[in-house]
Amino acid sequence: MSERASIVDESRERVQSAFHNVEDEINKFQKRVEDRTSDFNRKAEKRIKKFQKELRKYDVVQRAESLRDDVTRQLETQGRQFGKQLGSGLESVLSTFQIASRGEIDKLDRKLNRINRRLKALDKSLSQRVTPTPSTPETAVAE
């Protein structure tokens, strides 16, 4: 029976060793794949940049890039103009229906806050004038 147990133990150790070796080989393979992938990516980037540089030498490509830049600038300008037109159109619609715009509401809010602060200051100064101080004869009579 002990002989059988030792054979089982020996077999188990061999299987574990084989699995360990397989794991090591898989790790080595993954490392090689990662290295080759990063090397491939680096070389591909260099080739792409070189290709782009070579393409820019051609007159057709230069004109296409110039055209792209011009179109981009035009679209940006038209976008800003459209935004301004939309804003003015919206303001005219709001004024037609006598609806205040956000800017007008904000302006009114700021004015109301200033008026409120002034009123509080006036109220405070009036309450200090009306409230008699302890040394005046009025307080002595009222007590």
Beta strands, then each sheet from edge to edge (+ up, - down):
end
